[in-house]
Amino acid sequence: MAKQPPPEGYLFSKAYTHYVFLLLWLLYFFDYIDRMVVVSLFPFLKADWGLTDAQCGAMVSAVYWAIILFSFPISILIDRWSRKKSIGIMAVLWSMATAACAFTRNFGQLFAARAAIGIGEAGYAPGGTAMISALFPEKRRAFMVGIWNASIPLGMAVGIVIGGVIASRWGWRHAFGIVALPGLIVALLFLFVRDYKTVSLEKTVDRELRGHLAARCPLSKMEIVRTFAATPSLLLTYFGFAGMMFTSISMSTFLPTYFQRVQGFPLQKATLMASGIMLTAIIGSPLGGWIADAWMKKRIQARLLLPSISALLTAVLFLTGFYLPTGGMVQYGIFLLAGIASIAWASSAIAVTQDVVHPGLRAVSYALCVITQNLLGSALGPIVTGAFSDRYGILTALKIASAMALISFVLFYLGARYYARDLDKVEKVALTAEE
């Protein structure tokens, strides 16, 4: 019986495609559990080691600094070697580093172990993004990325809640050890999935050769550089990402502290309330991708116009919530809406990083985005917000973090003006599956 070809736009059968996607989703979910479990452990670490808010913020930032340093070289390996092998190996490394946190004895050792988690996670987002872009038809790209990214707030929320529960019952060291195991199991499964064949870095040249048009030749190093440097919509998306991540990571890091200090809630209720806000992002991520994909059928710039609207709503909603009297249902309802807006932008913005570059450079493209967003956003946000909190109080610090989303609003809007032109320049390459 002849083997059935995959549906149009897919590399594999739909069943196998969704199996690979499920593993990718689970890895991102456990990635963020491992990354954010430390947030619920802040009170225990402060009690044991006398840490400041800035030092606690540095525990989160350590992961992002390592990602900044290692994302680019690992992304080259991903694009030129193998997506599945790179992702599987990275996931094993970050799981083992999370377990190692349980055995640390001081701030320096825990900071180093947290940085090691970042080394493992450095290749995951670029590799996972490239794989999803290849697995599904282009018209579904933002929506599927949105479903994938819904694992981020869920992982953050679960990590914070489960960390607090485990630490309260058995101690903070057990929290690190327990959350490390599931990611390790999924990582080993991922090493055996099918990948797509590595894409040659070539371009089409419009010259006649033996009666045929569109001969191909390798891209030079300068042409590869120009792929990124001469694509305004891509660069503006990178910096728009940074502003939104500054806001998002600051909120996920310090909202539990806000509810505990300003509203006087006990630790478990404070973490549950903060987690509830993060969990609403499960709605925002796929919803934003679905709207962008549908809107794009009528307006080509939709994948950047939607992030612009989302960024504006994030800033307005969070600032409104922080200026309202504390503790009421109205305030918390506004925070829940802000949680939806704070992730709705991401799926279509990520899709842009794949849309406007050569298919053989997709992991590198998202790695550059990761470096930018972490350097100016995720790594900077917790430290800066923690420092403002130490000096001016947690409420003022979170107001400042909220306002950073306004910068992203402007950057995404400007990027939308260049998107159609940049999309027209992209090399068209058909991807093929591994045997």
N, C-alpha and C positions, 0 to 999 in steps of 0.2 A: 504493500500500500504506500503510495507516494506521500511524502511528508507535506503537510499543508503549509503554505507560505504564511508569514505573519500578516495581520491586518495592515492596511495602508497607514504609513506613518509610524509603525511600531517595528522594533528590531526583533522582538520575540513574540510568542503567543501572548494574548492578554493575561492568561492565568499566570504564566511564568513572569511576565512583566510586573504584575502586582505582587508576586512573591518577593522579587528583588526589592521592589519599592517598600514592602513591609519591613524587610530587614534594614533598609536604609532609615526608615522612620523610627524603628526601635533603637537603632544606634544613636540617632540624634536625641531621642528621648533620654536614654541612659547617659549620653554625653552631658546633658544639662543637669541631670540629677547629680552626677559626680562633680560638675562644675559649681553648682549652687548650694550643695548640702552644707557647706561651711557657713552660710549666712545664718542659719538657725543655731549654729554653735557659737556665735559671737558671745553671748552672755557667759557661757561656760569657759571660753578661752580668756575672756576678760577677768573672770573670777580666779582662774588658775594661774594666769601669766601676767595679769595687770595690763592688758593691751589697751591702746587708745582707739577711738573710732577710725582715725586715719590708718592705723595698723590693721584693723579689721578690714577696712576697704582694700588695703594692699593685698590681703589674702585672695580677694576676688581678682584684683588687677594682675596678680602674678601670672595667672593663666593667660590673660590677654597679652601680656608682654612677651611671653614665650611664643604665642601664636604669631605675633608680629615678626619675630626673628626667624621663625622656621616655615611660615606659610609659603613664601615665594620659592625657596629651593625645593620644598616637597611638592609644590604644584607642578614644577617642571618635570619631576619624576612621574607624577600622575599622568600628565599629558603625553609624555614620551615613552612611558613604560607600561603601567597597568593601573587602572582604577581600582579593581577589586583587591589586588594584593596590597596596594598602598593603604586603602581604607581598612582592610582587615588587620594589618600590622599596626597601624596607628591606634586602632581601637583596643588592641591587646595592651599596648604601651600605656594608654591613659587609664585603663582599668587597674593595671598593676601599680601605677603611681598613686591612684586614689587609695588603694589598700595600704600603700606605704605611709600615707598620712597618719594612720592609726598608731604608728610606732615612733612618731617624732616626740622630742622632749623639750623644745623651745621654739620661739617665734622664727628664728633663722632656719631651723630644720623644716618646719611646716611650710614656710615660704618657698623653700627649695623644692619640696615635694609638690606643692601646688604649681610651681613653674613646670615641673616635669609632666604634670597633667596637660598643660598647655602644649608641650612638645608633641605629645601623642595626639592631641586634638587639632594640631595645626593643619594636617592634610585632609581632615574629614569634610569640612564644608566645601572646599574647592572640588574635591573628588566626588562628593555626593551630588553637588549641583551639576557637574558635568555629566554624571550618569543619568540623572533625571531628565536633563535636557535631551539626551540621546534616546532614552527609553520611550518617551511619549511624543505624540505629534506636536509640532510647534504651536498650533492653535490652542493646545491645552497646557502649555508650559507654565504660565503663571498660576493657574488653578492647582496643578499638581505640586508645584513648589510651595503653594500656600498650604496645602494639606501637610506636606513634609514639615514646614515651619511651624505648624500648629503643635508639633512635638516639643518645641522650645519652651513656650510658656507652661505647658503641662509638665515638662521635665523640671523646670524651675520650681513650680508650685509643689510638686511631689517631693523634690529634693529638700525644700525648706521644711515642709510638714513632717516628712518621715525622719529627717535629721533631728528635729526637735523632739519627736516622740521617742526615738531610740536613745538620744542623749539623756532625756529625762529619766528613762527607766534603767539604762545600762551604762551610761557614760558616753562622752562625745567620741572616744576612740572607736567604739563599736559602730558608730554611725558611718564612719569612713569605710570600715571593713565590709559591712553588710551591703552597701550600695555598689561596691566595686564588682561583685560577682556576676550579675545579670549581663552587663555589657561585655564581659569577657566571653560568655557563652555565645552571644550573638555574633561577636567578632570572629570566632572560629567558624561559625556557619557561613559567614560572608566570604571567607576565603575560597569557597567552592562554587560560587555563582558564576554565570557566564558574563563576559564583558563585551564591549564593542572594540573592534580593531583600532589600533592607534592611527590617528589621522596624520597624513603627511602634510608638512608645512609647505604647501605649494599655492601658487596663484594662477589664474587664467590670464593668458595674454592674447590680445586680439590681433593676431597676425596669421597669415595664411601659410600652412605647412602641408605640402602634398595634396592640395585641393581641399583641405579641411580648416575650419576656423577653431579658435579657442584651444590652442596648445597650452601646456602647463609648464611652469618652471618654479624652482624653489624660491621661497621668500628669503631675502637677505636679512641680516640682523637689523639693519636700519629700517627696513620695511616692517619688521615685527615691532620695533619700537614705535614707529609711526601708527601702527594699528591701535595703540593705546593713546599716545600723546596727541594724535590728530583726530580724536573722536570726542568732541565736546560733551555729547550726551552721556558718555561713559564716565568721563572725569567728574562731571557735575553730580552724577549718581553716586560715585564713590564718596564725595564729600557730604552729600545729602544723607547718606548712610551714617556717616560719623556723628552728625548732629542728633539723629534719632537714637543711635545706640548710646550716646552720652546720657540722654534722657531716660531711655528704657532700663539700662543697667543700673543707673543711679536709683531709679524707683524700686527695682527688684531687690537691690541691696539694702536700702534704708527705709522702705515703707514699714517693715516690721518694727523698726526702731521708732518711727513716727507714731504708730499706733500705740506702742508701749509707753513712750515718754510723754507725748502731747495729750493722748486720749486716756492714758492710765490703764490700758488693758493688760492683763497678764500675758506672759510670753506666748502660750499656746493660742490664745484668742488673737493676739496680734499677728502671729504668723498665719493663722487661718484666714484672717481678713485680707492680709496682703496677698496670700495665695489665691483668694477668690478673685481679686482684680487681675492677677496674671492669667487665671484660667479663662476669663472672658476673651482673652486673646485667641483661644482656640476657635472662637467664632470669627474673629477679625481676620485671621490669616487666610483661610480658604475663601472667605467672603470677599476679601480684597482681591485675591487672584481671580475669582470667578467674575467679579464686576469688571476688572481690567480686561480680561479676555473677551467678554461680551461687548464692552464699550469699544474695544480695539477694532471690531468689525465695522464700526461706523466712524471712528476717529483714530487714526494711526498713532497719535501721541498718547493714547489712553494709559499706557503702562508707566508714564511719568506724571501725567496729570493727576491720576489717582493718588500716588504717594504725596504729591503736593497738598492735596485736600486733606489727606490723612494726617500729615504733619501739622497742619494748621489746627485741625480739630484736637489733636493731642495736646498742644500747648494751651489752647483755650480751655479745654475741659479740666486739665490738671490744675491750672492756675485758678480757675473758678472754684474748684473743690477746696484748694488750700486757703482761699480767702473767705470761705463760708465758715459759720460757727462749727466747731468740731463735734463729732460724735453723732450727728443726725443721719437719718436714712437718706435725706436728699443729698447730703455730701457724699455718702458712700455710693449712692446711685450714679452720681456724676463720675466718681472714680471708676466705676464699672464700665461706663461708656468710654472713658479715657483708655481703659485697658483694651477695649476693642479697637479703638483708633490707633493705639500705639504699636500695633502689629499689622494693621491692614495694608500698610504701605509696602511691607517687606517683600511679599511674593512677586509683585510686578516689578519692583526695583531689581530684585535678583534676576528675574527673567531678562531685564535689559542688559545686565552684564554678560549674558549668553547670546542675546539677539545680535548685538552690534560688533562682534569680534569673529575672527576666523574660527571655524569649528575645532581646529587643532590647538586652540589657545584658550579654551573655555575654562579649564581649571586655573590657568595662570591669571585669567581675567578676574575670576572670583577671588583668587588669592590676593591680588592687588587691592580688591575691594575690602577683603578681610583685614589686610594690613592697615589701610586707611581708616576704616571704621574702628579698629581696635586702638590704633595709635592716638587718634584724635577723639575717640568716643568711649569704647568699652574699658580700656585701660586707664584712661584719664578720668572718666566720670566718677567712679567710686572714691578715688583719692581726693579729687577736687571737692566733691560733695562732702566727703568725710571731713576734710579740712575746714570747709565753710561751716559744717555742723559743730566742730570743736570750738570755732570762734564766735559764730553768730546764732547757733541753735539749729536744730534739725528742720524746723519749719521754713526758715529763710533759705537754707541750703536746698531744699526740695523745690522751692519756688524758682530759684536760679536754674536748677536742672530742667524744670519744665520749659523755661523760656528758650532753651537751646533748640527745641523743635521748630521754633520760628525761623531759624537760619536754614534748616532743612526745607521748609516750605518754599523759601525763595530759590534755593538751589535746584530742587526738583522741577519747579516751574520753568526755570531757565533751560534746564536740560530737555524739557519737552519740546522746545522750539527747534532743537537740532536733531531730534530722534529720527524723523523720517529720512532726512538726508543721510545720516550715518547708517541707517538700515540698508539703504540702496547700495552702499559701497561694499557690503559684506560678501565674501566669497561663498558660493553655493557648493557644498560638498555633501554627497550622500554617504551616510554612515552605514557600516556593515557589521554584522555580529560575528563574534568568535565562533569557530567550529566546535 
